[in-house]
Amino acid sequence: MDKIWLNNKTVVITGASGGMGKGIAEKLIKEHGCTVIGIARSEEKMKKVVEELGPDADKFSYQLFDVSVEKNWTDFVDYLKENGIKPDILINNAGILPKFDRFQNYTVDYIEKAMNINFYSAVYSIHALLPILLESPTPAIINVCSSAALMTLAGTSVYSASKSALKSLTEALREELRGKCYVGIICPGFTKTDIFRNQESSDDKAQKALNMVSTSCDRMVKMIMRDVRHKRSLGVHGFDAGFMNYFGRITPVQGGRLFSNVMKISHLPLFDPVFKD
């Protein structure tokens, strides 16, 4: 596989204002000379990305909009056409992690928000951008999913459902577009980013436990970039993701029960809403 197929491409990345999205954007720009259009909602964070890129800042631009609204994507396509911009690669990275809780404790509005950001944002972006992407000699769609799509644990019903939907969509697209477009899916485990901002527990014990099983953001980005460079169809990364992938395939029922029991006996406040009556 040609490892330099990424060089000098035009890339659209959602969730580019921080975490893995920001890291991927930086790698694409600095190591492959790509032109990156970042999508996010915080202009303050986007300006910081530009600042940190220093002399490479001219390779990065951004658009501010909510990725979970379909019209924003059709407007974005109009913007691309008006400015003669033809992206080669789409990376759907934006996502939220709902707090760990029992399904019945989530409101319908909260469930819809998670599904819209984690799943429908990718539906809208791919549907809107695919015709333009296919004009590229090297089109690609990479969806950043989650280990939660490999095995569903107690307290993750909504998150796992949204990420499982994204995984299934990507797998279908991979076959439908085989030979026409590279389609890849990445399933990271716990990563040290700000995705835990929606969790209500600030307990030091919980944070230390999460840090023990989490992969550093920089290391995760390096592994993701290795997948993309080699056009791998599936990337599963992180200690926890590896175990979830194995047990999810070999013994999904007992595996899910085992992991859920580990969460329960940990007595971490993070999981209290799931296991305390």
N, C-alpha and C positions, 0 to 999 in steps of 0.2 A: 504494500500500500504506500502510495506517495505521501510522505510525511509533510510535504510543503504545499499541499493543495490549499491550505488555509491562507497562504500568503497574499496580502493585498486585497482581501475580500471586503465587501461591505456587509456589516453584520448588525442586525437589530436584536437587542437584548432587553427583556423586561426585568424589572426589579434590579436595575443597574446602579441604584444609588448606594448600595451597601452590600456587605456579606459576599456570598459567592458570585452574585451578578457583577458586582464591582470588580472582584478579583479576576473573573473571566474576561471582562472588558479590558482590564490592564494587560493581561497576558496576550490577548489578541493584538492589541495595539503595539506593545513593546517587543514582542517576540515574532510577530507575523506581519507587522505593518498594516494591520487592518484598519479600516474606517468604521467606527462603531457609533450607532445611534442608540442611546440608552433611553429606556422608557421607565418613568417613575412618577411619583406625585410631589415629592419634596424638592423644591428648587434649591433650598439651602443645602441639602445633601448633594445634589447634582453639582452645584458650584464648587463644593469641596472636592468632588471627584476631579473636576477640571483643574483645580488648583494643584492637587497632588500629582497629576499627570505631567506637570511642568512643561518641558519642551515638546512633549508629545500631545499636548492638549488640543492641537489643531486637528488631531485624528478623532476627536470625540465631540459629539453634539448630543443634545437631548431634547426630548419632547415630554411635556408634563400632562399626563392624563390618567384616568382610572382605567386600568386594563380590563376591568370586569364589565364595561359598558360597550356594547357592540358598535354603536354609532361612533365612538371614539376611534375605533379601528378603521371604519370606512372613511372618516375624516383624515386619518393618518395616511391612508393610501392615496387620497386626493393630494395631500401635501407632498408625498413622494413623487407623484406624477407631475405636479406643477413645477417641482424643482429638478426634474430629470434624474432622480435618485433610483437606482435599481439594486436592491439588496440581494445578496447571494445566499445569506444564511439568516435563519430565525432561531433564536434561543429563548424559549419560554422558561423563565426562571422565577417569576414572581409567585409568591405564595404566602399563606398565613397558617400558623399552627394554632387551632382552637385550644382553649384550656382543656386539660384532662377532666372529663366529667362523664356522668351517665347520660345516655341518649335523651331520656325524658326530661333532663334538666336544661337542654338546649332549647332556645326559642326557635320557631320556624324562621324568623328573620336572620338569626345567627347562622343557622344551617345554610340558608340561601346565600349569605355573604361568603361563607367558606367555599361552597360549591362554585359560586361565580368567580371568585379570585383564583382558586386552585384548578378548576376545570374549564369553566366557560371562557375564561380569558384566553386559554390556548385554542379553544374552538373558534373564537372570534378572530384571533390573530392569524391562525392558519387559513381559515376560510377566506379572509380578506387578502392575505399576502401571497397565497399559493400561486395564483396566475403570474404574478411578477417574479416570484422565485424561480419558476420553471423556465423563465427566459434566460436564466443564468446557465453558463456551461457547467457549473458545479453547485447546483442548488442543495440546500441542506436544512433540515428541521431537527433541532435537538430540544427535547422536553426534559426539564429537570423535575423528576418525580420524587419519590421517597421510599425508604424501606417499609413505610406503612402500607405500601401497595403490595408488598411481598408477604406480609403477615399482619392480620388485624388483632390488636390487643384491646383489652377492656379499657374504656375511657377514650378510645380513639375512633369511635364509630364514624363521626362526621369527617374527620381528617382522612381516615383510611378510605372511606367511600369516595371522596373527591380525588384522591391520588390513584385509587384503583381505576376510576373512570378514565383518568389521564393516561394511565398505563395501557388500558385496553384500546383507547383511541389511537395511541402511538403504534401499537402492535398491528392494528388494522392498516394504518397508513403506510407502515413499513412494507407490507405486502402489496398494497395497491399502487405504491409509487416505486416499487422495486425496479431498478434499472433507469429510473428517471430522476430520482432525488434520494440523497442519503437521509435516512430517518433514524435518529438515535434516541434512546431513553436512558436517563441516569437516575439511579436509585441510591441516594446517599443516606447514611444513617445519621444519628445525632451529630450535628456540626456546631462548632462554637461561633454562632452568629447571633443576631438580635431577634431570631425567630421566636425565642421564648418570651418575648415582650408581652404576649397575651396571657402568660401564666400568672396567676395571682400570688404564688408563693415566692417570697424573697428569702426563704430560710437558707442559712449558710450550709446546713447539712445537705439539703436538696441540691444546691448549686455545686457543692463538691462532688456529689454522686454523679450529677450530669456531666461534670468535667471529666470524670474518670472514664466514662463510656463514650464521650464525644471526641470527634476528630477535629483538629485545628482547621480553621477556614482555609489557610494557605495550603495545607497538605491536601485538603479535599479539592481545591481548585486545580492543583497539579494533577491529581488523578483524573479529574473530569477532562482536563485539556489533553491528557494522554489518550483518553477514549476518542475524543473528537479528532485528534490528529490521525488516528488509525481507523477512523470511520467505524468504530465498533457499534454494533446494534444495541448492546445492553451493557451498562456499567453498574456494578453493585459495589459500593465503597463504604468502609467503616467496619470496625469490629462487630458492632451490633447488627449492622445490615447483613454481614456475612452469615451470622447465625440465623437471623430471621429468614434469609433466603433459603438456607439449608432446611430448617425445620418446616418452613412454609411449603416446601415441595415434598418432603419426605413424610411428615406427619403433621399436617396443618392444624387438626383439632387439638391433639395433645400438646403440640408446640405452642399454640396460642394460649393454652391453659397454663403451661409451664412458665412462659414469660409473664403472664398476668399474675400468677402466684408470686413470682419474684418481685413484681411491683408492689403487691399487697404486703408481703412480709418485710419489705424495706421500711415501712412505716414513715415514708417521706411525706411531708405535708402536701407536696405537689400532687400526690395521688389520693389524698383524703376524700375529695368529692366523689371518687369512683368506688371506694371500698368502705367508707364509713356510713352506717345507717343513721 
